[in-house]
Amino acid sequence: MSQHVYKQVELTGSSETSIEDAVQRAISKASESIHNLRWFEITNTRGHIENGRVAHWQVTMKVGFTLE
């Protein structure tokens, strides 16, 4: 069994559709430049309201990855 060292970054994803979509967008974008993504932890959920309706979901999360 190998020993791993992890690093984490904080991301905020946004979506007009859902919390899940905001998370997926942030992870998908991060995976373009950060390799070996392993886990995420949602630290904050908030939204933007327009005309009495949710216009955007905003999700802040910690994302961990293994160092090479």
Residue, then its C-alpha position, 0 to 999 in steps of 0.5 A: m500500500s502506497q503512502h499519499v500526500y494530499k493538497q487541497v484548494e478551495l473552489t466556488g462553482s456556479s450554476e443556474t440549474s442546481i447545487e449539484d451542477a455547480v459542484q460538477r462545473a467547478i470540479s470539471k474545470a479544475s480537472e483541466s489543470i489539476h491532476n489526481l483529484r480525489w475528494f471534495e467537501i462542501t463548505n458553503t452554499r449560497g445563491h443569487i436571487e433575481n425577481g424573487r427566484v433563485a438565479h444562480w446557485q453558488v457552492t464553495m468547496k475544498v477539493g483534495f488531490t494527491l501530489e505526484 
